[in-house]
Every structure is written in structure tokens, then in C-alpha cells.
Amino acid sequence: MRMPRNPHTTRCIFMLPQPLPPNEALAEVFQYTPADLRANRRGTISERQKGRMRARHADTVGLMEGFFTFVAIIGVLGSGAAALSNGIPLWQMWLAVLVGLLFWVGLAWAILAYSRRRMEQTIAAGKVATISGTLHLMRAGSKPVHHYFCIGTRRFSIDTADYLKLERSKVDGQRATVYYTTRWEWVLAVDLEQ
């Protein structure tokens, strides 16, 4: 016997969007334009790509500043609580916190300055490295899982959403030339063989 359909229930069908063609998926994941690809073929980094590199570095700096600030606040609060609970004079606690903060700020400054220097050297050199071969996607590790966009023996780290987008667009197994920066090893563009 067939049960009557309940008018108060709904059926939900989820449809994934159609996968992009491989060229479009690669351009979207690595954020390059035809003009960027032409510049990379000539062996140079386009002005747009240089701007993106600077913006990406600024994002990284913001994240690192947030991390270092969080750790400093936890350190101050933890030191204050430890001083009060152990009967340590406040002047000693504040002196220890000040020394710790100076060390922490110095470490943060050194890491950020080194990162900025490498980015500026990459942009100033303007050199583009190339590698040709067969593209493949790879997962490594279990927790957390790392996703890679690979060509030949070279691996470039990508996030999960980009990995899935490239997987759906059937990039795996295609022959291509990948243009990337020599110092950062950051993918600039991918030129699929037709």
C-alpha cells in the first residue's frame, strides 16, 4: 500500500554547480588574467600580480600581528594571575612581562621584516620560473589533510576549496606549463597545452 504524500514536508535536492572548464578553473584558483599569462610567458611578473603579492603579504602580516597580540595578552594576564597567586611583588612581575613582551615584539618584527624582504626581492627580481609536465592533485597527511597542486616533482600548497574546484574541473592528468615565482614559489599562471 502506498502512503499518501505529506503536504507539510519538503524535499530538498542539492545540485552542485557545473564544473568549470580546466582553463577557467585554473585562472580562478590562481587568480590570473590573459594579460598576466602573456607577461609570464615573456618571463616577467605583471603589475597586477605584483599588487596581489603585496596584498597577500599584507594579509599575512595582519594575521601574524593578531597572533602575536593574542599571545602577548595571554602572557600579561597569565603573568599577572601567577604573580598574585604566588605572592610575587608586582614590580617584579611587570619587569618580567616587559622583558617577555620586548622579546616577543622583537621576534615578530624579525619574522615580518624577513618575510617582507623576501617578497620585495621577488618583486624586484621580477623573474618567473617555469616547469612543464603533467598536472596532478595530491592529498597528504590525515589530520590535518594538506592539498597540493603538482607538476612533475614540484608541489604547490593549495586550500581545500581550490583543490575540490580543480578536481571537479578534471585538471588532473592535463599537460601544462606552470609559471611561478622563484623565491616564494607562488603560482602565477598555468598554461594548458591544447
C-alpha positions in Angstrom: 0.0 0.0 0.0 1.4 3.4 -1.0 1.4 6.1 1.7 -0.1 9.4 0.8 2.4 12.2 0.4 2.5 14.6 3.3 2.0 18.2 2.0 3.9 19.6 5.0 7.2 18.0 4.2 9.6 19.3 1.6 12.2 17.6 -0.4 15.4 19.3 -0.9 17.6 18.5 -3.8 21.1 20.0 -3.8 22.7 20.4 -7.1 26.4 21.3 -7.4 27.2 23.9 -10.0 28.6 22.7 -13.2 32.4 22.3 -13.1 34.4 25.0 -14.9 36.5 24.1 -17.9 40.1 23.4 -16.8 41.5 26.7 -18.1 38.8 28.7 -16.3 39.2 26.8 -13.1 43.0 27.3 -13.0 42.6 31.0 -13.8 40.0 31.3 -10.9 42.1 29.4 -8.4 45.4 31.1 -9.1 43.7 34.5 -9.9 45.4 35.3 -13.2 44.2 37.0 -16.4 45.1 36.5 -20.0 47.3 39.7 -19.7 49.1 38.1 -16.7 49.7 34.9 -18.6 51.2 36.9 -21.5 53.6 38.7 -19.2 54.6 35.4 -17.6 55.3 33.8 -21.0 57.7 36.7 -21.6 59.4 35.9 -18.2 58.1 38.8 -16.2 55.6 39.3 -13.4 52.7 41.6 -14.3 51.9 44.8 -12.3 48.6 43.2 -11.3 50.4 40.1 -9.9 52.9 42.3 -8.0 49.9 44.1 -6.4 48.4 40.8 -5.5 51.7 39.6 -3.9 51.8 42.8 -1.8 48.2 42.4 -0.8 48.8 38.7 0.1 51.8 39.8 2.2 49.7 42.4 4.0 47.1 39.8 4.8 49.8 37.6 6.3 51.2 40.5 8.3 47.7 41.2 9.7 47.3 37.5 10.7 50.7 37.4 12.4 50.1 40.7 14.2 46.8 39.3 15.5 48.5 36.1 16.6 51.4 37.9 18.4 49.0 40.3 20.1 46.8 37.4 21.3 49.8 35.6 22.8 51.1 38.9 24.4 47.7 39.5 26.1 47.5 35.9 27.3 51.1 36.3 28.6 50.3 39.5 30.5 47.1 38.1 32.0 48.8 34.8 32.9 51.8 36.5 34.5 49.5 38.8 36.5 47.5 35.9 37.8 50.6 33.9 38.6 52.2 36.9 40.4 49.0 37.5 42.5 48.6 33.8 43.4 52.2 33.2 44.3 52.8 36.5 46.2 55.4 37.8 43.8 55.7 41.6 44.0 54.0 43.4 41.1 57.1 45.3 40.1 59.0 42.0 39.5 56.0 40.6 37.6 55.8 43.8 35.4 59.6 43.7 34.8 59.4 40.0 33.7 56.3 40.9 31.5 58.2 43.8 29.9 61.2 41.7 29.1 59.0 39.0 27.7 57.0 41.5 25.6 60.2 43.0 24.2 61.5 39.6 23.2 58.1 38.7 21.6 57.9 42.0 19.7 61.5 41.6 18.5 60.8 38.1 17.3 57.6 39.2 15.5 59.4 42.2 13.9 62.3 40.0 12.7 59.9 37.4 11.1 57.8 40.1 9.4 60.8 42.0 8.2 62.4 38.9 6.7 59.1 38.0 5.0 58.7 41.5 3.6 62.3 41.5 2.4 61.8 38.2 0.5 58.6 39.4 -1.1 60.2 42.7 -2.2 63.3 40.8 -3.6 60.9 38.5 -5.5 59.1 41.5 -7.0 62.3 43.4 -7.7 63.9 40.4 -9.5 60.7 40.0 -11.5 61.9 36.6 -12.6 59.4 33.9 -13.4 60.4 30.2 -13.2 58.6 27.7 -15.4 58.1 24.0 -15.2 56.3 21.8 -17.8 54.8 18.4 -17.4 51.6 16.6 -16.3 49.4 18.2 -13.6 48.2 16.1 -10.7 46.4 16.8 -7.5 47.6 15.3 -4.2 46.4 14.9 -0.6 48.9 14.2 2.2 48.5 13.7 5.9 45.5 12.7 7.8 44.8 15.4 10.4 45.1 18.0 9.0 45.0 17.0 5.4 47.2 19.0 3.1 46.3 19.6 -0.5 48.8 20.1 -3.3 48.7 21.1 -6.9 51.7 19.3 -8.5 53.5 19.3 -11.8 56.4 16.9 -12.2 58.2 16.7 -8.9 57.2 20.3 -7.8 54.3 20.7 -5.2 52.4 23.9 -4.6 50.2 24.0 -1.5 46.5 25.0 -2.1 43.5 25.1 0.1 40.7 22.6 0.2 38.2 24.6 -1.8 40.7 25.2 -4.6 41.6 21.5 -4.6 38.0 20.5 -4.9 37.4 23.0 -7.7 40.4 21.7 -9.7 39.4 18.1 -9.0 35.9 18.7 -10.4 37.2 20.5 -13.5 39.3 17.5 -14.3 42.7 19.3 -14.3 44.4 16.0 -13.1 46.4 14.5 -16.0 46.5 17.5 -18.2 49.8 18.7 -19.7 50.8 22.2 -18.9 53.4 24.8 -18.2 53.3 26.4 -14.7 54.7 29.9 -14.2 55.8 30.6 -10.6 58.0 33.0 -8.6 61.5 31.7 -7.8 61.7 32.9 -4.2 58.2 32.4 -2.9 57.3 29.5 -5.2 53.9 31.1 -5.7 51.9 30.0 -8.8 51.4 33.0 -11.1 49.7 31.3 -14.0 49.1 27.9 -15.7 49.2 27.4 -19.5 47.5 24.2 -20.6 48.7 22.5 -23.7 45.9 22.4 -26.3 
